[in-house]
Amino acid sequence: MRSLLGLIPVIAAALCCSSHGPEPAPAVRRAAAPTTCGSRCGTERWLVKTFADPDRDQVDLNPHRTSVANLAALARPGLLPDAGRALPTERTTFVVQAYLAGWSPQADGDIHLILADPDQPRVTMIAEIPDPGCSGACSSGFAEAFSQARSALKAELSRPNPEDRPIRVEVTGIGFFDRNHGQFGAAPNFVELHPVLALRFLD
């Protein structure tokens, strides 16, 4: 796990110097995709995580701008269907601006991101970028979007940052509630953006 959580005091101090306002969130569109493809990478609520579940056509793909803190304050549903979505959060696309506080590859092929709220940097949540070659992800209609998000992250992390300055990012993804399995950087309610559909670096 590459973590920047130690930079939270620096992040908070940097807020006074940021003049970037939010721009309109880009439109999200699904592409045609094969119905069967890829290798089996994960299990628990895997179809929902990769946008290959039966409820996916009911997801609003118009991004709703919000914040990490607002998502972290949502009430957690009592029931999370294995192959379905909890209303309304898991049928909503969100876009947030945050500081990238950490990242790591996961055993199921996802890239795990930790997002810190710009106004409340100690409030964090997780976002996950699926591997487009995995089953579910490759048939989601967003395999190219997953590839682009992963490429954008790789390009940003390869840029020199000798002063270790905070990384500001805009993340578009679909709401998802995970279970508590000790994941680092999780929100109190275990809400995530999963899958991530777009990643845009702001500095």
C-alpha positions as CSV (number, residue, x, y, z in Angstrom):
1,M,0.0,0.0,0.0
2,R,1.4,3.4,-1.0
3,S,-0.1,5.8,1.5
4,L,0.0,9.6,1.8
5,L,-2.1,9.7,5.0
6,G,0.9,11.3,6.7
7,L,0.4,14.3,4.5
8,I,-3.1,15.1,5.9
9,P,-1.8,18.1,7.8
10,V,-0.1,19.3,4.6
11,I,-3.3,18.7,2.7
12,A,-5.3,20.8,5.1
13,A,-2.7,23.6,4.9
14,A,-2.8,23.5,1.1
15,L,-6.6,24.3,1.1
16,C,-5.9,28.0,1.6
17,C,-3.9,28.1,-1.6
18,S,-6.3,26.2,-3.9
19,S,-8.4,28.4,-6.3
20,H,-9.7,25.6,-8.6
21,G,-13.5,25.4,-8.7
22,P,-15.3,22.3,-9.8
23,E,-15.9,21.9,-13.5
24,P,-19.0,20.2,-15.0
25,A,-18.7,16.4,-14.6
26,P,-18.0,14.6,-17.9
27,A,-20.8,12.5,-19.4
28,V,-20.6,8.8,-18.8
29,R,-21.5,6.4,-21.7
30,R,-21.5,2.6,-22.0
31,A,-20.0,0.9,-25.0
32,A,-21.1,-2.3,-26.6
33,A,-19.4,-5.3,-25.0
34,P,-19.3,-9.1,-25.2
35,T,-21.6,-11.0,-22.8
36,T,-18.9,-13.6,-22.0
37,C,-15.3,-12.7,-21.6
38,G,-12.3,-12.5,-19.2
39,S,-11.1,-14.5,-16.3
40,R,-12.7,-14.9,-12.9
41,C,-11.0,-12.5,-10.5
42,G,-13.3,-11.9,-7.6
43,T,-16.4,-13.3,-5.9
44,E,-18.3,-11.3,-3.3
45,R,-20.9,-9.0,-5.1
46,W,-18.6,-9.3,-8.1
47,L,-21.3,-8.5,-10.7
48,V,-22.2,-5.3,-8.8
49,K,-18.6,-4.3,-8.3
50,T,-17.9,-4.6,-12.1
51,F,-21.2,-3.2,-13.4
52,A,-22.3,-6.5,-14.9
53,D,-25.3,-7.1,-12.6
54,P,-29.0,-7.4,-13.6
55,D,-29.8,-3.9,-12.1
56,R,-27.1,-2.0,-14.0
57,D,-29.7,-0.6,-16.5
58,Q,-31.3,1.2,-13.6
59,V,-28.2,3.1,-12.6
60,D,-28.3,6.8,-13.3
61,L,-25.2,7.5,-15.4
62,N,-25.5,11.3,-15.1
63,P,-22.9,12.1,-12.4
64,H,-24.1,13.8,-9.3
65,R,-21.5,16.1,-7.8
66,T,-20.9,15.5,-4.1
67,S,-18.1,15.1,-1.6
68,V,-16.2,12.4,0.2
69,A,-17.6,13.7,3.5
70,N,-21.2,13.6,2.3
71,L,-20.9,10.1,1.0
72,A,-19.2,8.9,4.2
73,A,-22.2,10.3,6.2
74,L,-24.9,8.3,4.2
75,A,-26.9,5.8,6.1
76,R,-25.8,2.2,5.4
77,P,-28.5,-0.1,4.0
78,G,-29.7,-3.0,6.0
79,L,-29.8,-5.3,3.0
80,L,-27.2,-5.6,0.3
81,P,-28.3,-8.0,-2.5
82,D,-25.5,-10.3,-3.8
83,A,-26.4,-9.6,-7.4
84,G,-28.5,-6.4,-7.0
85,R,-28.2,-2.8,-5.9
86,A,-29.4,-1.0,-2.8
87,L,-31.4,2.2,-3.5
88,P,-30.6,4.9,-4.0
89,T,-26.8,5.1,-3.6
90,E,-25.9,2.0,-5.6
91,R,-28.0,3.2,-8.5
92,T,-26.3,6.6,-8.6
93,T,-23.1,7.8,-10.3
94,F,-21.2,10.3,-8.2
95,V,-18.3,12.6,-8.9
96,V,-16.0,13.9,-6.1
97,Q,-12.9,16.0,-5.9
98,A,-10.4,14.7,-3.3
99,Y,-6.8,14.2,-2.3
100,L,-5.3,10.9,-3.3
101,A,-4.1,9.6,0.1
102,G,-3.0,6.2,-0.9
103,W,-3.3,3.4,-3.5
104,S,-2.5,-0.3,-3.9
105,P,-3.2,-3.2,-6.3
106,Q,-5.6,-5.8,-5.0
107,A,-5.7,-9.6,-5.3
108,D,-8.9,-9.4,-7.4
109,G,-7.1,-7.1,-10.0
110,D,-8.7,-3.8,-8.7
111,I,-6.6,-0.8,-8.0
112,H,-7.6,0.5,-4.6
113,L,-7.6,4.2,-4.1
114,I,-8.0,6.1,-0.8
115,L,-9.7,9.5,-1.2
116,A,-9.5,12.2,1.4
117,D,-12.1,15.0,1.6
118,P,-10.4,18.4,0.8
119,D,-12.4,20.2,3.6
120,Q,-12.1,17.4,6.1
121,P,-8.9,15.5,5.2
122,R,-9.3,13.0,8.0
123,V,-12.5,11.7,6.4
124,T,-11.6,9.1,3.8
125,M,-13.3,6.6,1.5
126,I,-12.2,4.0,-1.0
127,A,-12.6,3.9,-4.8
128,E,-11.7,0.9,-6.9
129,I,-10.7,0.7,-10.6
130,P,-11.4,-2.8,-11.9
131,D,-9.1,-4.7,-14.2
132,P,-10.7,-4.5,-17.6
133,G,-9.6,-8.1,-18.4
134,C,-11.6,-9.6,-15.6
135,S,-15.0,-11.2,-16.1
136,G,-17.8,-8.8,-15.4
137,A,-15.5,-5.8,-16.0
138,C,-14.9,-6.7,-19.7
139,S,-18.6,-7.2,-20.3
140,S,-19.7,-4.0,-18.5
141,G,-19.4,-1.7,-21.4
142,F,-16.8,0.3,-19.4
143,A,-13.7,-1.7,-20.1
144,E,-12.1,1.1,-22.0
145,A,-13.1,3.6,-19.2
146,F,-11.4,1.3,-16.7
147,S,-8.3,1.1,-18.9
148,Q,-8.2,4.9,-19.3
149,A,-8.5,5.5,-15.5
150,R,-5.7,3.0,-14.8
151,S,-3.5,4.7,-17.4
152,A,-4.2,8.1,-16.0
153,L,-3.2,7.0,-12.5
154,K,0.0,5.4,-13.8
155,A,0.9,8.5,-15.7
156,E,0.3,10.7,-12.7
157,L,2.3,8.5,-10.3
158,S,5.2,8.5,-12.8
159,R,5.5,12.3,-12.7
160,P,8.3,13.7,-10.6
161,N,7.0,15.1,-7.3
162,P,10.2,16.0,-5.3
163,E,8.3,18.1,-2.8
164,D,5.8,15.3,-2.2
165,R,2.9,17.7,-2.8
166,P,-0.7,16.5,-2.3
167,I,-2.3,15.0,-5.4
168,R,-5.7,16.4,-6.2
169,V,-8.1,14.2,-8.3
170,E,-11.6,14.2,-9.5
171,V,-13.2,10.7,-9.4
172,T,-16.4,9.6,-11.1
173,G,-17.8,6.3,-10.0
174,I,-20.9,4.4,-9.0
175,G,-21.9,4.2,-5.3
176,F,-21.3,0.8,-3.6
177,F,-21.4,-0.4,0.0
178,D,-18.8,-2.9,0.9
179,R,-18.6,-5.1,4.0
180,N,-16.0,-4.5,6.7
181,H,-13.1,-6.7,6.0
182,G,-10.4,-4.5,7.5
183,Q,-9.8,-2.5,4.4
184,F,-7.5,0.5,4.9
185,G,-9.0,4.0,4.3
186,A,-12.6,2.9,4.4
187,A,-15.4,5.3,5.2
188,P,-17.3,4.7,8.5
189,N,-20.3,3.3,6.5
190,F,-18.0,1.5,4.0
191,V,-19.3,3.4,1.0
192,E,-17.1,3.3,-2.0
193,L,-17.0,4.5,-5.6
194,H,-16.9,1.0,-7.2
195,P,-16.3,0.9,-10.1
196,V,-14.5,4.0,-10.9
197,L,-15.6,5.2,-14.4
198,A,-13.3,8.3,-14.8
199,L,-10.2,9.7,-13.2
200,R,-9.0,13.3,-13.7
201,F,-6.0,14.9,-12.0
202,L,-6.5,18.6,-11.2
203,D,-3.0,20.0,-10.8
